[in-house]
Amino acid sequence: MAKTMKAADARHRRTRRYFLKTAAGAALAAPAILKMTRAYADTPKLKVGHVSPRTGPLAGFAEADEHILAGVAKAFS
């Protein structure tokens, strides 16, 4: 009685060819993934932006913005 492989088993079979392809792909991708570089900013200041719906149907959500932004400015200064 011959043993037949199910389709799911055939897809998940680990062969030498599968291992070599995976190892080669990992070796090629490793320098790009593992490269650590320092990010240099154009200016030493950090600029924080804020988008708010001041007009239109969503303007009600912007009513507390002045209070919140004043607290954020106080925390950063």
mmCIF file as gemmi writes it, N, C-alpha and C atoms, coordinates in Angstrom:
data_model
loop_
_atom_site.group_PDB
_atom_site.id
_atom_site.type_symbol
_atom_site.label_atom_id
_atom_site.label_alt_id
_atom_site.label_comp_id
_atom_site.label_asym_id
_atom_site.label_entity_id
_atom_site.label_seq_id
_atom_site.pdbx_PDB_ins_code
_atom_site.Cartn_x
_atom_site.Cartn_y
_atom_site.Cartn_z
_atom_site.occupancy
_atom_site.B_iso_or_equiv
_atom_site.pdbx_formal_charge
_atom_site.auth_seq_id
_atom_site.auth_asym_id
_atom_site.pdbx_PDB_model_num
ATOM 1 N N . MET Axp A 1 ? 0.838 -1.171 0 1 0 ? 1 A 1
ATOM 2 C CA . MET Axp A 1 ? 0 0 0 1 0 ? 1 A 1
ATOM 3 C C . MET Axp A 1 ? 0.888 1.241 0 1 0 ? 1 A 1
ATOM 4 N N . ALA Axp A 2 ? 0.783 2.017 -1.031 1 0 ? 2 A 1
ATOM 5 C CA . ALA Axp A 2 ? 1.627 3.202 -1.169 1 0 ? 2 A 1
ATOM 6 C C . ALA Axp A 2 ? 1.086 4.333 -0.306 1 0 ? 2 A 1
ATOM 7 N N . LYS Axp A 3 ? 2.017 5.043 0.268 1 0 ? 3 A 1
ATOM 8 C CA . LYS Axp A 3 ? 1.646 6.174 1.111 1 0 ? 3 A 1
ATOM 9 C C . LYS Axp A 3 ? 1.537 7.416 0.236 1 0 ? 3 A 1
ATOM 10 N N . THR Axp A 4 ? 0.424 8.109 0.309 1 0 ? 4 A 1
ATOM 11 C CA . THR Axp A 4 ? 0.271 9.345 -0.454 1 0 ? 4 A 1
ATOM 12 C C . THR Axp A 4 ? 0.219 10.516 0.513 1 0 ? 4 A 1
ATOM 13 N N . MET Axp A 5 ? 0.791 11.604 0.065 1 0 ? 5 A 1
ATOM 14 C CA . MET Axp A 5 ? 0.832 12.797 0.891 1 0 ? 5 A 1
ATOM 15 C C . MET Axp A 5 ? -0.381 13.663 0.626 1 0 ? 5 A 1
ATOM 16 N N . LYS Axp A 6 ? -0.974 14.172 1.666 1 0 ? 6 A 1
ATOM 17 C CA . LYS Axp A 6 ? -2.079 15.104 1.493 1 0 ? 6 A 1
ATOM 18 C C . LYS Axp A 6 ? -1.518 16.438 1.019 1 0 ? 6 A 1
ATOM 19 N N . ALA Axp A 7 ? -2.36 17.258 0.404 1 0 ? 7 A 1
ATOM 20 C CA . ALA Axp A 7 ? -1.908 18.545 -0.128 1 0 ? 7 A 1
ATOM 21 C C . ALA Axp A 7 ? -1.37 19.445 0.975 1 0 ? 7 A 1
ATOM 22 N N . ALA Axp A 8 ? -2.012 19.448 2.138 1 0 ? 8 A 1
ATOM 23 C CA . ALA Axp A 8 ? -1.56 20.299 3.242 1 0 ? 8 A 1
ATOM 24 C C . ALA Axp A 8 ? -0.199 19.852 3.743 1 0 ? 8 A 1
ATOM 25 N N . ASP Axp A 9 ? 0.025 18.534 3.804 1 0 ? 9 A 1
ATOM 26 C CA . ASP Axp A 9 ? 1.31 18.026 4.256 1 0 ? 9 A 1
ATOM 27 C C . ASP Axp A 9 ? 2.41 18.343 3.251 1 0 ? 9 A 1
ATOM 28 N N . ALA Axp A 10 ? 2.1 18.302 1.979 1 0 ? 10 A 1
ATOM 29 C CA . ALA Axp A 10 ? 3.094 18.577 0.944 1 0 ? 10 A 1
ATOM 30 C C . ALA Axp A 10 ? 3.545 20.034 0.992 1 0 ? 10 A 1
ATOM 31 N N . ARG Axp A 11 ? 2.632 20.944 1.318 1 0 ? 11 A 1
ATOM 32 C CA . ARG Axp A 11 ? 2.997 22.359 1.378 1 0 ? 11 A 1
ATOM 33 C C . ARG Axp A 11 ? 3.897 22.663 2.568 1 0 ? 11 A 1
ATOM 34 N N . HIS Axp A 12 ? 3.733 21.948 3.659 1 0 ? 12 A 1
ATOM 35 C CA . HIS Axp A 12 ? 4.477 22.238 4.878 1 0 ? 12 A 1
ATOM 36 C C . HIS Axp A 12 ? 5.677 21.32 5.069 1 0 ? 12 A 1
ATOM 37 N N . ARG Axp A 13 ? 6.017 20.571 4.058 1 0 ? 13 A 1
ATOM 38 C CA . ARG Axp A 13 ? 7.158 19.673 4.137 1 0 ? 13 A 1
ATOM 39 C C . ARG Axp A 13 ? 8.446 20.485 4.111 1 0 ? 13 A 1
ATOM 40 N N . ARG Axp A 14 ? 9.355 20.19 4.98 1 0 ? 14 A 1
ATOM 41 C CA . ARG Axp A 14 ? 10.634 20.891 5.049 1 0 ? 14 A 1
ATOM 42 C C . ARG Axp A 14 ? 11.68 20.089 4.28 1 0 ? 14 A 1
ATOM 43 N N . THR Axp A 15 ? 12.176 20.674 3.221 1 0 ? 15 A 1
ATOM 44 C CA . THR Axp A 15 ? 13.185 20.005 2.412 1 0 ? 15 A 1
ATOM 45 C C . THR Axp A 15 ? 14.468 20.817 2.461 1 0 ? 15 A 1
ATOM 46 N N . ARG Axp A 16 ? 15.527 20.234 1.956 1 0 ? 16 A 1
ATOM 47 C CA . ARG Axp A 16 ? 16.803 20.937 1.904 1 0 ? 16 A 1
ATOM 48 C C . ARG Axp A 16 ? 16.692 22.165 1.003 1 0 ? 16 A 1
ATOM 49 N N . ARG Axp A 17 ? 15.973 22.042 -0.103 1 0 ? 17 A 1
ATOM 50 C CA . ARG Axp A 17 ? 15.796 23.169 -1.02 1 0 ? 17 A 1
ATOM 51 C C . ARG Axp A 17 ? 15.035 24.31 -0.338 1 0 ? 17 A 1
ATOM 52 N N . TYR Axp A 18 ? 13.972 23.979 0.404 1 0 ? 18 A 1
ATOM 53 C CA . TYR Axp A 18 ? 13.196 24.994 1.125 1 0 ? 18 A 1
ATOM 54 C C . TYR Axp A 18 ? 14.083 25.697 2.153 1 0 ? 18 A 1
ATOM 55 N N . PHE Axp A 19 ? 14.877 24.924 2.889 1 0 ? 19 A 1
ATOM 56 C CA . PHE Axp A 19 ? 15.761 25.507 3.892 1 0 ? 19 A 1
ATOM 57 C C . PHE Axp A 19 ? 16.792 26.434 3.258 1 0 ? 19 A 1
ATOM 58 N N . LEU Axp A 20 ? 17.403 26.014 2.158 1 0 ? 20 A 1
ATOM 59 C CA . LEU Axp A 20 ? 18.417 26.837 1.504 1 0 ? 20 A 1
ATOM 60 C C . LEU Axp A 20 ? 17.824 28.124 0.94 1 0 ? 20 A 1
ATOM 61 N N . LYS Axp A 21 ? 16.621 28.047 0.357 1 0 ? 21 A 1
ATOM 62 C CA . LYS Axp A 21 ? 15.976 29.262 -0.155 1 0 ? 21 A 1
ATOM 63 C C . LYS Axp A 21 ? 15.655 30.223 0.982 1 0 ? 21 A 1
ATOM 64 N N . THR Axp A 22 ? 15.159 29.698 2.086 1 0 ? 22 A 1
ATOM 65 C CA . THR Axp A 22 ? 14.824 30.544 3.228 1 0 ? 22 A 1
ATOM 66 C C . THR Axp A 22 ? 16.079 31.157 3.835 1 0 ? 22 A 1
ATOM 67 N N . ALA Axp A 23 ? 17.127 30.372 3.989 1 0 ? 23 A 1
ATOM 68 C CA . ALA Axp A 23 ? 18.373 30.875 4.562 1 0 ? 23 A 1
ATOM 69 C C . ALA Axp A 23 ? 19.01 31.923 3.654 1 0 ? 23 A 1
ATOM 70 N N . ALA Axp A 24 ? 18.972 31.712 2.348 1 0 ? 24 A 1
ATOM 71 C CA . ALA Axp A 24 ? 19.535 32.693 1.419 1 0 ? 24 A 1
ATOM 72 C C . ALA Axp A 24 ? 18.736 33.987 1.454 1 0 ? 24 A 1
ATOM 73 N N . GLY Axp A 25 ? 17.429 33.883 1.514 1 0 ? 25 A 1
ATOM 74 C CA . GLY Axp A 25 ? 16.593 35.083 1.61 1 0 ? 25 A 1
ATOM 75 C C . GLY Axp A 25 ? 16.846 35.842 2.895 1 0 ? 25 A 1
ATOM 76 N N . ALA Axp A 26 ? 16.992 35.13 3.996 1 0 ? 26 A 1
ATOM 77 C CA . ALA Axp A 26 ? 17.278 35.778 5.278 1 0 ? 26 A 1
ATOM 78 C C . ALA Axp A 26 ? 18.654 36.431 5.26 1 0 ? 26 A 1
ATOM 79 N N . ALA Axp A 27 ? 19.624 35.774 4.639 1 0 ? 27 A 1
ATOM 80 C CA . ALA Axp A 27 ? 20.971 36.343 4.568 1 0 ? 27 A 1
ATOM 81 C C . ALA Axp A 27 ? 20.994 37.612 3.723 1 0 ? 27 A 1
ATOM 82 N N . LEU Axp A 28 ? 20.196 37.651 2.664 1 0 ? 28 A 1
ATOM 83 C CA . LEU Axp A 28 ? 20.138 38.854 1.833 1 0 ? 28 A 1
ATOM 84 C C . LEU Axp A 28 ? 19.388 39.988 2.522 1 0 ? 28 A 1
ATOM 85 N N . ALA Axp A 29 ? 18.371 39.659 3.299 1 0 ? 29 A 1
ATOM 86 C CA . ALA Axp A 29 ? 17.554 40.684 3.947 1 0 ? 29 A 1
ATOM 87 C C . ALA Axp A 29 ? 18.161 41.178 5.256 1 0 ? 29 A 1
ATOM 88 N N . ALA Axp A 30 ? 19.025 40.413 5.873 1 0 ? 30 A 1
ATOM 89 C CA . ALA Axp A 30 ? 19.556 40.754 7.19 1 0 ? 30 A 1
ATOM 90 C C . ALA Axp A 30 ? 20.246 42.115 7.25 1 0 ? 30 A 1
ATOM 91 N N . PRO Axp A 31 ? 21.128 42.477 6.315 1 0 ? 31 A 1
ATOM 92 C CA . PRO Axp A 31 ? 21.775 43.787 6.428 1 0 ? 31 A 1
ATOM 93 C C . PRO Axp A 31 ? 20.787 44.953 6.384 1 0 ? 31 A 1
ATOM 94 N N . ALA Axp A 32 ? 19.757 44.831 5.581 1 0 ? 32 A 1
ATOM 95 C CA . ALA Axp A 32 ? 18.775 45.914 5.495 1 0 ? 32 A 1
ATOM 96 C C . ALA Axp A 32 ? 17.957 46.012 6.774 1 0 ? 32 A 1
ATOM 97 N N . ILE Axp A 33 ? 17.65 44.884 7.374 1 0 ? 33 A 1
ATOM 98 C CA . ILE Axp A 33 ? 16.831 44.875 8.579 1 0 ? 33 A 1
ATOM 99 C C . ILE Axp A 33 ? 17.653 45.256 9.807 1 0 ? 33 A 1
ATOM 100 N N . LEU Axp A 34 ? 18.865 44.774 9.893 1 0 ? 34 A 1
ATOM 101 C CA . LEU Axp A 34 ? 19.669 44.949 11.095 1 0 ? 34 A 1
ATOM 102 C C . LEU Axp A 34 ? 20.521 46.211 11.099 1 0 ? 34 A 1
ATOM 103 N N . LYS Axp A 35 ? 20.546 46.939 10.004 1 0 ? 35 A 1
ATOM 104 C CA . LYS Axp A 35 ? 21.385 48.131 9.935 1 0 ? 35 A 1
ATOM 105 C C . LYS Axp A 35 ? 20.836 49.194 10.877 1 0 ? 35 A 1
ATOM 106 N N . MET Axp A 36 ? 21.666 49.668 11.771 1 0 ? 36 A 1
ATOM 107 C CA . MET Axp A 36 ? 21.261 50.69 12.733 1 0 ? 36 A 1
ATOM 108 C C . MET Axp A 36 ? 21.939 52.003 12.341 1 0 ? 36 A 1
ATOM 109 N N . THR Axp A 37 ? 21.158 53.009 12.074 1 0 ? 37 A 1
ATOM 110 C CA . THR Axp A 37 ? 21.711 54.319 11.758 1 0 ? 37 A 1
ATOM 111 C C . THR Axp A 37 ? 21.049 55.357 12.635 1 0 ? 37 A 1
ATOM 112 N N . ARG Axp A 38 ? 21.743 56.427 12.85 1 0 ? 38 A 1
ATOM 113 C CA . ARG Axp A 38 ? 21.213 57.523 13.647 1 0 ? 38 A 1
ATOM 114 C C . ARG Axp A 38 ? 20.456 58.455 12.715 1 0 ? 38 A 1
ATOM 115 N N . ALA Axp A 39 ? 19.306 58.92 13.173 1 0 ? 39 A 1
ATOM 116 C CA . ALA Axp A 39 ? 18.51 59.869 12.401 1 0 ? 39 A 1
ATOM 117 C C . ALA Axp A 39 ? 18.935 61.281 12.789 1 0 ? 39 A 1
ATOM 118 N N . TYR Axp A 40 ? 19.299 62.073 11.811 1 0 ? 40 A 1
ATOM 119 C CA . TYR Axp A 40 ? 19.718 63.443 12.064 1 0 ? 40 A 1
ATOM 120 C C . TYR Axp A 40 ? 18.605 64.391 11.656 1 0 ? 40 A 1
ATOM 121 N N . ALA Axp A 41 ? 18.256 65.287 12.563 1 0 ? 41 A 1
ATOM 122 C CA . ALA Axp A 41 ? 17.201 66.255 12.293 1 0 ? 41 A 1
ATOM 123 C C . ALA Axp A 41 ? 17.785 67.465 11.584 1 0 ? 41 A 1
ATOM 124 N N . ASP Axp A 42 ? 16.95 68.137 10.82 1 0 ? 42 A 1
ATOM 125 C CA . ASP Axp A 42 ? 17.375 69.334 10.112 1 0 ? 42 A 1
ATOM 126 C C . ASP Axp A 42 ? 17.615 70.48 11.089 1 0 ? 42 A 1
ATOM 127 N N . THR Axp A 43 ? 16.769 70.584 12.1 1 0 ? 43 A 1
ATOM 128 C CA . THR Axp A 43 ? 16.913 71.609 13.138 1 0 ? 43 A 1
ATOM 129 C C . THR Axp A 43 ? 16.812 70.928 14.494 1 0 ? 43 A 1
ATOM 130 N N . PRO Axp A 44 ? 17.392 71.516 15.53 1 0 ? 44 A 1
ATOM 131 C CA . PRO Axp A 44 ? 17.333 70.879 16.847 1 0 ? 44 A 1
ATOM 132 C C . PRO Axp A 44 ? 15.964 70.981 17.522 1 0 ? 44 A 1
ATOM 133 N N . LYS Axp A 45 ? 15.061 71.793 16.994 1 0 ? 45 A 1
ATOM 134 C CA . LYS Axp A 45 ? 13.74 71.953 17.593 1 0 ? 45 A 1
ATOM 135 C C . LYS Axp A 45 ? 12.785 70.891 17.06 1 0 ? 45 A 1
ATOM 136 N N . LEU Axp A 46 ? 11.924 70.422 17.932 1 0 ? 46 A 1
ATOM 137 C CA . LEU Axp A 46 ? 10.893 69.471 17.558 1 0 ? 46 A 1
ATOM 138 C C . LEU Axp A 46 ? 9.596 70.235 17.366 1 0 ? 46 A 1
ATOM 139 N N . LYS Axp A 47 ? 9.03 70.144 16.184 1 0 ? 47 A 1
ATOM 140 C CA . LYS Axp A 47 ? 7.78 70.838 15.889 1 0 ? 47 A 1
ATOM 141 C C . LYS Axp A 47 ? 6.635 69.837 15.98 1 0 ? 47 A 1
ATOM 142 N N . VAL Axp A 48 ? 5.609 70.22 16.738 1 0 ? 48 A 1
ATOM 143 C CA . VAL Axp A 48 ? 4.451 69.358 16.925 1 0 ? 48 A 1
ATOM 144 C C . VAL Axp A 48 ? 3.269 70.021 16.249 1 0 ? 48 A 1
ATOM 145 N N . GLY Axp A 49 ? 2.59 69.298 15.379 1 0 ? 49 A 1
ATOM 146 C CA . GLY Axp A 49 ? 1.432 69.837 14.676 1 0 ? 49 A 1
ATOM 147 C C . GLY Axp A 49 ? 0.138 69.329 15.285 1 0 ? 49 A 1
ATOM 148 N N . HIS Axp A 50 ? -0.926 70.064 15.013 1 0 ? 50 A 1
ATOM 149 C CA . HIS Axp A 50 ? -2.242 69.694 15.538 1 0 ? 50 A 1
ATOM 150 C C . HIS Axp A 50 ? -3.289 70.05 14.497 1 0 ? 50 A 1
ATOM 151 N N . VAL Axp A 51 ? -4.104 69.086 14.122 1 0 ? 51 A 1
ATOM 152 C CA . VAL Axp A 51 ? -5.175 69.314 13.159 1 0 ? 51 A 1
ATOM 153 C C . VAL Axp A 51 ? -6.486 69.264 13.928 1 0 ? 51 A 1
ATOM 154 N N . SER Axp A 52 ? -7.319 70.278 13.716 1 0 ? 52 A 1
ATOM 155 C CA . SER Axp A 52 ? -8.566 70.365 14.468 1 0 ? 52 A 1
ATOM 156 C C . SER Axp A 52 ? -9.702 70.835 13.565 1 0 ? 52 A 1
ATOM 157 N N . PRO Axp A 53 ? -10.873 70.233 13.696 1 0 ? 53 A 1
ATOM 158 C CA . PRO Axp A 53 ? -12.026 70.672 12.902 1 0 ? 53 A 1
ATOM 159 C C . PRO Axp A 53 ? -12.684 71.895 13.544 1 0 ? 53 A 1
ATOM 160 N N . ARG Axp A 54 ? -12.204 73.079 13.248 1 0 ? 54 A 1
ATOM 161 C CA . ARG Axp A 54 ? -12.719 74.303 13.879 1 0 ? 54 A 1
ATOM 162 C C . ARG Axp A 54 ? -14.063 74.733 13.297 1 0 ? 54 A 1
ATOM 163 N N . THR Axp A 55 ? -14.37 74.324 12.093 1 0 ? 55 A 1
ATOM 164 C CA . THR Axp A 55 ? -15.639 74.7 11.468 1 0 ? 55 A 1
ATOM 165 C C . THR Axp A 55 ? -16.313 73.454 10.925 1 0 ? 55 A 1
ATOM 166 N N . GLY Axp A 56 ? -17.574 73.595 10.58 1 0 ? 56 A 1
ATOM 167 C CA . GLY Axp A 56 ? -18.296 72.485 9.977 1 0 ? 56 A 1
ATOM 168 C C . GLY Axp A 56 ? -18.978 71.616 11.011 1 0 ? 56 A 1
ATOM 169 N N . PRO Axp A 57 ? -19.457 70.461 10.581 1 0 ? 57 A 1
ATOM 170 C CA . PRO Axp A 57 ? -20.23 69.603 11.473 1 0 ? 57 A 1
ATOM 171 C C . PRO Axp A 57 ? -19.414 69.002 12.626 1 0 ? 57 A 1
ATOM 172 N N . LEU Axp A 58 ? -18.116 68.975 12.519 1 0 ? 58 A 1
ATOM 173 C CA . LEU Axp A 58 ? -17.278 68.417 13.584 1 0 ? 58 A 1
ATOM 174 C C . LEU Axp A 58 ? -16.7 69.482 14.51 1 0 ? 58 A 1
ATOM 175 N N . ALA Axp A 59 ? -17.128 70.721 14.371 1 0 ? 59 A 1
ATOM 176 C CA . ALA Axp A 59 ? -16.578 71.816 15.171 1 0 ? 59 A 1
ATOM 177 C C . ALA Axp A 59 ? -16.822 71.618 16.661 1 0 ? 59 A 1
ATOM 178 N N . GLY Axp A 60 ? -17.852 70.9 17.035 1 0 ? 60 A 1
ATOM 179 C CA . GLY Axp A 60 ? -18.118 70.647 18.449 1 0 ? 60 A 1
ATOM 180 C C . GLY Axp A 60 ? -16.992 69.899 19.141 1 0 ? 60 A 1
ATOM 181 N N . PHE Axp A 61 ? -16.266 69.093 18.383 1 0 ? 61 A 1
ATOM 182 C CA . PHE Axp A 61 ? -15.146 68.357 18.965 1 0 ? 61 A 1
ATOM 183 C C . PHE Axp A 61 ? -13.945 69.26 19.232 1 0 ? 61 A 1
ATOM 184 N N . ALA Axp A 62 ? -13.895 70.429 18.64 1 0 ? 62 A 1
ATOM 185 C CA . ALA Axp A 62 ? -12.758 71.334 18.785 1 0 ? 62 A 1
ATOM 186 C C . ALA Axp A 62 ? -12.942 72.325 19.925 1 0 ? 62 A 1
ATOM 187 N N . GLU Axp A 63 ? -14.07 72.268 20.636 1 0 ? 63 A 1
ATOM 188 C CA . GLU Axp A 63 ? -14.323 73.241 21.693 1 0 ? 63 A 1
ATOM 189 C C . GLU Axp A 63 ? -13.289 73.174 22.807 1 0 ? 63 A 1
ATOM 190 N N . ALA Axp A 64 ? -12.786 72.013 23.136 1 0 ? 64 A 1
ATOM 191 C CA . ALA Axp A 64 ? -11.824 71.868 24.234 1 0 ? 64 A 1
ATOM 192 C C . ALA Axp A 64 ? -10.381 72.017 23.778 1 0 ? 64 A 1
ATOM 193 N N . ASP Axp A 65 ? -10.143 72.276 22.516 1 0 ? 65 A 1
ATOM 194 C CA . ASP Axp A 65 ? -8.777 72.336 21.994 1 0 ? 65 A 1
ATOM 195 C C . ASP Axp A 65 ? -7.917 73.392 22.671 1 0 ? 65 A 1
ATOM 196 N N . GLU Axp A 66 ? -8.451 74.574 22.882 1 0 ? 66 A 1
ATOM 197 C CA . GLU Axp A 66 ? -7.643 75.647 23.477 1 0 ? 66 A 1
ATOM 198 C C . GLU Axp A 66 ? -7.144 75.235 24.856 1 0 ? 66 A 1
ATOM 199 N N . HIS Axp A 67 ? -8.004 74.617 25.649 1 0 ? 67 A 1
ATOM 200 C CA . HIS Axp A 67 ? -7.611 74.182 26.995 1 0 ? 67 A 1
ATOM 201 C C . HIS Axp A 67 ? -6.533 73.095 26.913 1 0 ? 67 A 1
ATOM 202 N N . ILE Axp A 68 ? -6.733 72.133 26.048 1 0 ? 68 A 1
ATOM 203 C CA . ILE Axp A 68 ? -5.778 71.028 25.91 1 0 ? 68 A 1
ATOM 204 C C . ILE Axp A 68 ? -4.442 71.53 25.371 1 0 ? 68 A 1
ATOM 205 N N . LEU Axp A 69 ? -4.478 72.38 24.355 1 0 ? 69 A 1
ATOM 206 C CA . LEU Axp A 69 ? -3.236 72.894 23.767 1 0 ? 69 A 1
ATOM 207 C C . LEU Axp A 69 ? -2.472 73.764 24.75 1 0 ? 69 A 1
ATOM 208 N N . ALA Axp A 70 ? -3.184 74.506 25.602 1 0 ? 70 A 1
ATOM 209 C CA . ALA Axp A 70 ? -2.505 75.306 26.627 1 0 ? 70 A 1
ATOM 210 C C . ALA Axp A 70 ? -1.782 74.387 27.615 1 0 ? 70 A 1
ATOM 211 N N . GLY Axp A 71 ? -2.401 73.277 27.984 1 0 ? 71 A 1
ATOM 212 C CA . GLY Axp A 71 ? -1.756 72.316 28.878 1 0 ? 71 A 1
ATOM 213 C C . GLY Axp A 71 ? -0.552 71.65 28.244 1 0 ? 71 A 1
ATOM 214 N N . VAL Axp A 72 ? -0.65 71.338 26.972 1 0 ? 72 A 1
ATOM 215 C CA . VAL Axp A 72 ? 0.478 70.731 26.261 1 0 ? 72 A 1
ATOM 216 C C . VAL Axp A 72 ? 1.631 71.72 26.15 1 0 ? 72 A 1
ATOM 217 N N . ALA Axp A 73 ? 1.327 72.975 25.821 1 0 ? 73 A 1
ATOM 218 C CA . ALA Axp A 73 ? 2.376 74.004 25.726 1 0 ? 73 A 1
ATOM 219 C C . ALA Axp A 73 ? 3.051 74.209 27.075 1 0 ? 73 A 1
ATOM 220 N N . LYS Axp A 74 ? 2.274 74.163 28.15 1 0 ? 74 A 1
ATOM 221 C CA . LYS Axp A 74 ? 2.835 74.33 29.497 1 0 ? 74 A 1
ATOM 222 C C . LYS Axp A 74 ? 3.741 73.146 29.84 1 0 ? 74 A 1
ATOM 223 N N . ALA Axp A 75 ? 3.338 71.947 29.447 1 0 ? 75 A 1
ATOM 224 C CA . ALA Axp A 75 ? 4.135 70.754 29.745 1 0 ? 75 A 1
ATOM 225 C C . ALA Axp A 75 ? 5.462 70.754 28.992 1 0 ? 75 A 1
ATOM 226 N N . PHE Axp A 76 ? 5.481 71.285 27.775 1 0 ? 76 A 1
ATOM 227 C CA . PHE Axp A 76 ? 6.707 71.293 26.974 1 0 ? 76 A 1
ATOM 228 C C . PHE Axp A 76 ? 7.615 72.473 27.266 1 0 ? 76 A 1
ATOM 229 N N . SER Axp A 77 ? 7.118 73.482 27.968 1 0 ? 77 A 1
ATOM 230 C CA . SER Axp A 77 ? 7.98 74.657 28.226 1 0 ? 77 A 1
ATOM 231 C C . SER Axp A 77 ? 8.623 74.589 29.582 1 0 ? 77 A 1
